[in-house]
Amino acid sequence: QDAPVLSYACTCTAVAEHIGITEAQARELAENAGDFARHFEPEDWQLVQERSLAIEKANREKQREAEKRKQQKALAKVTQ
């Protein structure tokens, strides 16, 4: 099965949550997202990957919402 492409920042967050450490400590464990795999059993790594992808999706949604609000605010200024 093809491994998903993971964001390093989101994977750091997922690793930190999974093993109960800070994100700074998680960053010390690996230089890229894929390197974290060696620290986990396959089942746990699967959970970390799923959480990383969920975090990334949530972040993208927040970014989209912020952009939408910014556009609405700009439009409101123009139409006043």
Phi, psi and chi 1 to 4 in degrees:
 res  aa     phi    psi   chi1   chi2   chi3   chi4
   1 GLN       -  138.1  158.9 -178.3  -17.8      -
   2 ASP   -70.1  134.0  -69.6  -22.1      -      -
   3 ALA   -76.7  140.6      -      -      -      -
   4 PRO   -69.3  154.9   24.1  -31.2      -      -
   5 VAL   -82.5  120.0  176.2      -      -      -
   6 LEU  -109.4  141.2  -57.7  172.8      -      -
   7 SER   -73.8  134.8  153.2      -      -      -
   8 TYR   -62.3  -46.3  178.7   70.6      -      -
   9 ALA   -61.0  -44.5      -      -      -      -
  10 CYS   -67.8  -36.3  -64.5      -      -      -
  11 THR   -69.0  -37.8  -54.5      -      -      -
  12 CYS   -58.6  -44.7  -76.4      -      -      -
  13 THR   -62.2  -45.1  -57.5      -      -      -
  14 ALA   -64.0  -42.4      -      -      -      -
  15 VAL   -62.7  -46.9  166.6      -      -      -
  16 ALA   -58.1  -45.7      -      -      -      -
  17 GLU   -62.5  -44.1  -71.7  177.0    3.6      -
  18 HIS   -64.9  -40.3 -168.2   77.4      -      -
  19 ILE  -109.3    4.3   59.2  177.1      -      -
  20 GLY    72.2   42.5      -      -      -      -
  21 ILE  -124.0  175.2   60.4  174.3      -      -
  22 THR   -79.4  162.6   66.4      -      -      -
  23 GLU   -64.8  -34.6  -71.5 -178.3   37.4      -
  24 ALA   -62.0  -41.8      -      -      -      -
  25 GLN   -66.1  -37.9  -69.6  169.9  -44.4      -
  26 ALA   -63.0  -40.9      -      -      -      -
  27 ARG   -60.9  -28.5  -77.8 -168.7  -68.1  -84.1
  28 GLU   -73.0  -16.5  -67.2  174.8   12.0      -
  29 LEU   -80.8  -24.3  -64.0  175.3      -      -
  30 ALA  -156.4  149.4      -      -      -      -
  31 GLU   -91.3  -18.9  -68.1 -176.2   10.5      -
  32 ASN  -145.1  165.9   64.4   57.4      -      -
  33 ALA   -56.6  -42.7      -      -      -      -
  34 GLY   -65.5  -28.0      -      -      -      -
  35 ASP   -65.3  -21.4  -75.9  -10.8      -      -
  36 PHE   -64.7  -26.5  -76.6  111.4      -      -
  37 ALA   -54.6  -35.4      -      -      -      -
  38 ARG   -66.7  -14.5   63.7 -170.7  166.3   94.5
  39 HIS   -90.5   -3.4  -63.4  -74.2      -      -
  40 PHE  -129.7  151.7  -64.8   96.2      -      -
  41 GLU   -69.0  154.5  -66.5  -63.6  -38.5      -
  42 PRO   -52.5  -40.4  -27.1   34.7      -      -
  43 GLU   -66.1  -42.1  -56.9   80.4   27.0      -
  44 ASP   -68.4  -39.0  -73.3  -31.1      -      -
  45 TRP   -62.6  -37.7  176.8 -125.2      -      -
  46 GLN   -60.6  -43.6 -178.5   65.9   34.4      -
  47 LEU   -63.7  -42.2  -66.1  173.0      -      -
  48 VAL   -63.0  -43.7  168.9      -      -      -
  49 GLN   -61.2  -44.9  -70.6  179.9   90.8      -
  50 GLU   -61.7  -41.1  -71.0  169.0    6.5      -
  51 ARG   -67.7  -40.5  179.3   65.6 -178.0  133.0
  52 SER   -59.0  -45.5  177.0      -      -      -
  53 LEU   -65.0  -37.9  -67.2  169.8      -      -
  54 ALA   -66.0  -40.6      -      -      -      -
  55 ILE   -63.2  -44.4  -68.9  166.8      -      -
  56 GLU   -62.3  -42.8 -173.5  171.9    4.0      -
  57 LYS   -62.6  -43.4 -176.7  178.0  178.2 -178.8
  58 ALA   -63.6  -40.7      -      -      -      -
  59 ASN   -64.0  -41.5  -72.1  -11.9      -      -
  60 ARG   -63.1  -40.5  -84.4 -163.7  -44.6  -94.4
  61 GLU   -64.8  -42.9 -171.9   59.1   35.1      -
  62 LYS   -60.5  -41.7  -77.1 -177.5 -156.4  167.9
  63 GLN   -64.6  -42.2 -163.6  172.0   13.7      -
  64 ARG   -62.1  -43.9 -113.4 -173.6 -107.5  117.8
  65 GLU   -63.6  -42.2  -71.4  -61.0  -40.6      -
  66 ALA   -62.9  -41.4      -      -      -      -
  67 GLU   -65.1  -40.5 -173.2   60.0   35.5      -
  68 LYS   -61.6  -45.4 -140.4 -177.2  -88.2 -174.5
  69 ARG   -62.1  -40.4  -78.0 -168.1  -57.5  -83.9
  70 LYS   -62.5  -43.4 -174.8  177.2  172.7 -176.8
  71 GLN   -65.5  -41.7  -73.3  174.6  -11.2      -
  72 GLN   -64.1  -40.0  -71.5  170.7  -16.4      -
  73 LYS   -64.4  -42.9 -168.0  174.0  179.5 -179.6
  74 ALA   -64.7  -41.1      -      -      -      -
  75 LEU   -65.9  -40.7 -176.4   61.4      -      -
  76 ALA   -62.4  -39.4      -      -      -      -
  77 LYS   -62.5  -43.6  -94.5 -173.0 -179.2  176.4
  78 VAL   -66.7  -37.3  169.7      -      -      -
  79 THR   -85.7   -2.4   57.3      -      -      -
  80 GLN   -78.7      -  -74.3 -179.0   -6.2      -
